[in-house]
Amino acid sequence: MTTTENNSASPLDVEIGALTGGPAGLSQYAGRAVLVVNVASKCGLTPQYEGLERLHERYAERGFTVLGVPCNQFLGQEPGSAEEIAEFCSATYGVTFPMTEKVEVNGDGRHPLYERLVGFADAEGHSGDVRWNFEKFLVGRDGAVVARFSPQTEPESAEVVAAVEKALG
């Protein structure tokens, strides 16, 4: 379920910087399905980068994008600079999907992107604060949040793939 605030505007309408500098231009993803994932390089779930990349490659031509959002709020597991994060993701996991600047996903400093995401509940009914690295939010082609998945849910799990397929029509 979404709150009225979350229905008022798409998460893709916010401004956020790209990992490499300059604006990330989220509006370029209008009309695409986007899986927004808060990522970290030094987390037990970091190997999910592999599945995220495969998902991105598998569905990109059908109008799908994975969007990585580095965050250092969970036990300092994303301490690197933008350059270090980019190098790690590219060299270690072959990441080609876009990445934003490092932001906060919870608390007083929560980025507006996450203000528009966290009101949506996952299948277990959890809404509100992001619980850990690699929590996933699926934004549909219309710009509305259509699914939320726990950090432990693998990117290529049946439920994520089914949601992506549905979002792509």
C-alpha positions as a Markdown table, in Angstrom:
| # | Residue | x | y | z |
|---|---|---|---|---|
| 1 | Met | 0.0 | 0.0 | 0.0 |
| 2 | Thr | 1.2 | 3.5 | -0.7 |
| 3 | Thr | 0.5 | 6.6 | 1.2 |
| 4 | Thr | -1.1 | 9.6 | -0.4 |
| 5 | Glu | 2.3 | 11.4 | -0.4 |
| 6 | Asn | 3.8 | 8.5 | -2.4 |
| 7 | Asn | 1.0 | 8.6 | -4.9 |
| 8 | Ser | 1.4 | 12.3 | -5.5 |
| 9 | Ala | 4.6 | 12.0 | -7.6 |
| 10 | Ser | 6.8 | 9.4 | -9.1 |
| 11 | Pro | 10.1 | 8.5 | -7.4 |
| 12 | Leu | 11.6 | 9.1 | -10.7 |
| 13 | Asp | 10.7 | 12.8 | -10.5 |
| 14 | Val | 13.3 | 13.6 | -7.9 |
| 15 | Glu | 16.7 | 14.9 | -8.5 |
| 16 | Ile | 19.7 | 12.9 | -7.5 |
| 17 | Gly | 23.3 | 12.9 | -8.6 |
| 18 | Ala | 25.0 | 10.2 | -10.6 |
| 19 | Leu | 27.8 | 8.2 | -9.0 |
| 20 | Thr | 30.3 | 9.7 | -11.5 |
| 21 | Gly | 29.1 | 13.3 | -11.0 |
| 22 | Gly | 26.4 | 15.4 | -12.5 |
| 23 | Pro | 22.7 | 14.6 | -12.4 |
| 24 | Ala | 21.5 | 11.0 | -12.7 |
| 25 | Gly | 18.5 | 12.2 | -14.7 |
| 26 | Leu | 16.0 | 9.8 | -13.4 |
| 27 | Ser | 13.4 | 11.2 | -15.7 |
| 28 | Gln | 15.2 | 9.4 | -18.6 |
| 29 | Tyr | 13.6 | 6.2 | -17.1 |
| 30 | Ala | 10.1 | 7.4 | -17.6 |
| 31 | Gly | 8.1 | 4.6 | -19.3 |
| 32 | Arg | 10.6 | 2.0 | -18.1 |
| 33 | Ala | 10.4 | -0.4 | -15.2 |
| 34 | Val | 13.1 | 0.4 | -12.7 |
| 35 | Leu | 14.4 | -1.7 | -9.8 |
| 36 | Val | 15.8 | 0.7 | -7.2 |
| 37 | Val | 18.3 | -1.0 | -4.9 |
| 38 | Asn | 20.3 | 0.5 | -2.0 |
| 39 | Val | 23.7 | -1.2 | -2.5 |
| 40 | Ala | 26.9 | -1.6 | -0.5 |
| 41 | Ser | 30.3 | -3.0 | -1.3 |
| 42 | Lys | 31.2 | -4.6 | 2.0 |
| 43 | Cys | 28.0 | -6.4 | 3.0 |
| 44 | Gly | 27.2 | -10.1 | 3.2 |
| 45 | Leu | 24.6 | -9.5 | 0.5 |
| 46 | Thr | 27.1 | -7.8 | -1.9 |
| 47 | Pro | 27.2 | -10.8 | -4.2 |
| 48 | Gln | 23.6 | -9.8 | -5.2 |
| 49 | Tyr | 25.3 | -7.5 | -7.6 |
| 50 | Glu | 25.7 | -10.5 | -9.9 |
| 51 | Gly | 22.0 | -11.2 | -10.0 |
| 52 | Leu | 21.1 | -7.6 | -10.3 |
| 53 | Glu | 23.5 | -7.3 | -13.3 |
| 54 | Arg | 22.0 | -10.4 | -14.9 |
| 55 | Leu | 18.5 | -9.1 | -14.4 |
| 56 | His | 19.4 | -5.8 | -15.9 |
| 57 | Glu | 21.0 | -7.4 | -18.9 |
| 58 | Arg | 18.1 | -9.9 | -19.3 |
| 59 | Tyr | 15.3 | -7.3 | -19.5 |
| 60 | Ala | 17.1 | -4.1 | -20.6 |
| 61 | Glu | 15.8 | -4.4 | -24.2 |
| 62 | Arg | 12.3 | -4.7 | -22.9 |
| 63 | Gly | 12.4 | -1.4 | -21.0 |
| 64 | Phe | 13.9 | -2.4 | -17.7 |
| 65 | Thr | 16.7 | -0.8 | -15.6 |
| 66 | Val | 18.3 | -1.6 | -12.3 |
| 67 | Leu | 19.3 | 1.5 | -10.5 |
| 68 | Gly | 21.9 | 1.1 | -7.8 |
| 69 | Val | 21.9 | 3.6 | -4.9 |
| 70 | Pro | 25.0 | 3.4 | -2.7 |
| 71 | Cys | 24.3 | 3.9 | 1.0 |
| 72 | Asn | 26.6 | 3.8 | 4.0 |
| 73 | Gln | 24.0 | 3.7 | 6.8 |
| 74 | Phe | 24.2 | 0.0 | 7.6 |
| 75 | Leu | 27.3 | -0.7 | 9.7 |
| 76 | Gly | 29.4 | 1.5 | 7.4 |
| 77 | Gln | 29.3 | -1.1 | 4.7 |
| 78 | Glu | 29.7 | 1.4 | 1.8 |
| 79 | Pro | 32.6 | 3.5 | 3.0 |
| 80 | Gly | 34.3 | 4.2 | -0.4 |
| 81 | Ser | 34.4 | 7.3 | -2.5 |
| 82 | Ala | 32.4 | 7.4 | -5.7 |
| 83 | Glu | 35.5 | 6.4 | -7.7 |
| 84 | Glu | 36.2 | 3.4 | -5.4 |
| 85 | Ile | 32.5 | 2.3 | -5.5 |
| 86 | Ala | 32.5 | 2.5 | -9.4 |
| 87 | Glu | 35.8 | 0.6 | -9.6 |
| 88 | Phe | 34.7 | -2.1 | -7.2 |
| 89 | Cys | 31.3 | -2.7 | -9.0 |
| 90 | Ser | 32.9 | -2.7 | -12.4 |
| 91 | Ala | 35.9 | -4.8 | -11.6 |
| 92 | Thr | 34.4 | -7.3 | -9.2 |
| 93 | Tyr | 30.9 | -7.7 | -10.6 |
| 94 | Gly | 30.9 | -6.3 | -14.1 |
| 95 | Val | 28.1 | -3.9 | -13.2 |
| 96 | Thr | 26.8 | -1.9 | -16.2 |
| 97 | Phe | 23.6 | -0.7 | -14.7 |
| 98 | Pro | 23.4 | 3.0 | -13.6 |
| 99 | Met | 24.4 | 4.1 | -10.1 |
| 100 | Thr | 23.5 | 7.2 | -8.2 |
| 101 | Glu | 25.5 | 9.2 | -5.7 |
| 102 | Lys | 25.8 | 7.8 | -2.2 |
| 103 | Val | 22.7 | 8.9 | -0.1 |
| 104 | Glu | 20.9 | 8.2 | 3.1 |
| 105 | Val | 17.8 | 6.0 | 2.9 |
| 106 | Asn | 16.6 | 6.4 | 6.5 |
| 107 | Gly | 16.4 | 9.1 | 9.1 |
| 108 | Asp | 16.4 | 12.9 | 9.0 |
| 109 | Gly | 18.8 | 12.9 | 6.1 |
| 110 | Arg | 16.7 | 10.5 | 4.0 |
| 111 | His | 17.0 | 11.3 | 0.3 |
| 112 | Pro | 13.7 | 12.4 | -1.4 |
| 113 | Leu | 13.9 | 9.4 | -3.7 |
| 114 | Tyr | 13.5 | 7.2 | -0.6 |
| 115 | Glu | 10.8 | 9.4 | 0.8 |
| 116 | Arg | 8.8 | 8.4 | -2.1 |
| 117 | Leu | 9.6 | 4.7 | -1.9 |
| 118 | Val | 9.4 | 3.7 | 1.8 |
| 119 | Gly | 5.7 | 4.1 | 2.1 |
| 120 | Phe | 5.1 | 1.1 | -0.1 |
| 121 | Ala | 4.7 | -2.2 | 1.8 |
| 122 | Asp | 6.3 | -5.5 | 0.7 |
| 123 | Ala | 4.4 | -8.8 | 0.6 |
| 124 | Glu | 4.9 | -9.3 | 4.3 |
| 125 | Gly | 3.4 | -5.9 | 5.1 |
| 126 | His | 6.6 | -4.1 | 5.9 |
| 127 | Ser | 6.6 | -0.4 | 5.0 |
| 128 | Gly | 8.7 | 2.4 | 6.4 |
| 129 | Asp | 12.4 | 2.4 | 6.9 |
| 130 | Val | 14.7 | 0.4 | 4.7 |
| 131 | Arg | 15.8 | -2.6 | 6.8 |
| 132 | Trp | 19.3 | -3.3 | 5.3 |
| 133 | Asn | 21.4 | -3.1 | 2.2 |
| 134 | Phe | 19.9 | -4.5 | -1.0 |
| 135 | Glu | 16.3 | -3.7 | -0.2 |
| 136 | Lys | 14.5 | -3.5 | -3.6 |
| 137 | Phe | 11.7 | -1.3 | -4.9 |
| 138 | Leu | 10.2 | -1.9 | -8.3 |
| 139 | Val | 8.8 | 1.2 | -10.0 |
| 140 | Gly | 6.5 | 0.5 | -12.9 |
| 141 | Arg | 6.4 | 2.1 | -16.3 |
| 142 | Asp | 3.8 | 4.6 | -15.0 |
| 143 | Gly | 6.3 | 5.8 | -12.3 |
| 144 | Ala | 4.4 | 4.2 | -9.4 |
| 145 | Val | 6.0 | 1.8 | -6.9 |
| 146 | Val | 4.5 | -1.6 | -7.7 |
| 147 | Ala | 6.6 | -4.0 | -5.5 |
| 148 | Arg | 9.0 | -4.0 | -2.6 |
| 149 | Phe | 11.4 | -6.9 | -1.7 |
| 150 | Ser | 13.4 | -7.6 | 1.5 |
| 151 | Pro | 17.1 | -7.4 | 1.4 |
| 152 | Gln | 17.5 | -11.2 | 1.5 |
| 153 | Thr | 15.3 | -11.7 | -1.6 |
| 154 | Glu | 17.6 | -12.6 | -4.4 |
| 155 | Pro | 17.4 | -10.5 | -7.5 |
| 156 | Glu | 16.7 | -13.5 | -9.7 |
| 157 | Ser | 14.1 | -15.1 | -7.3 |
| 158 | Ala | 10.8 | -16.1 | -8.8 |
| 159 | Glu | 8.9 | -13.3 | -7.0 |
| 160 | Val | 11.2 | -10.6 | -8.4 |
| 161 | Val | 11.3 | -12.0 | -11.9 |
| 162 | Ala | 7.5 | -12.3 | -11.9 |
| 163 | Ala | 7.1 | -8.7 | -10.7 |
| 164 | Val | 9.4 | -7.5 | -13.4 |
| 165 | Glu | 7.6 | -9.5 | -16.1 |
| 166 | Lys | 4.3 | -8.1 | -14.9 |
| 167 | Ala | 5.7 | -4.5 | -14.8 |
| 168 | Leu | 7.0 | -4.9 | -18.3 |
| 169 | Gly | 3.6 | -6.1 | -19.5 |
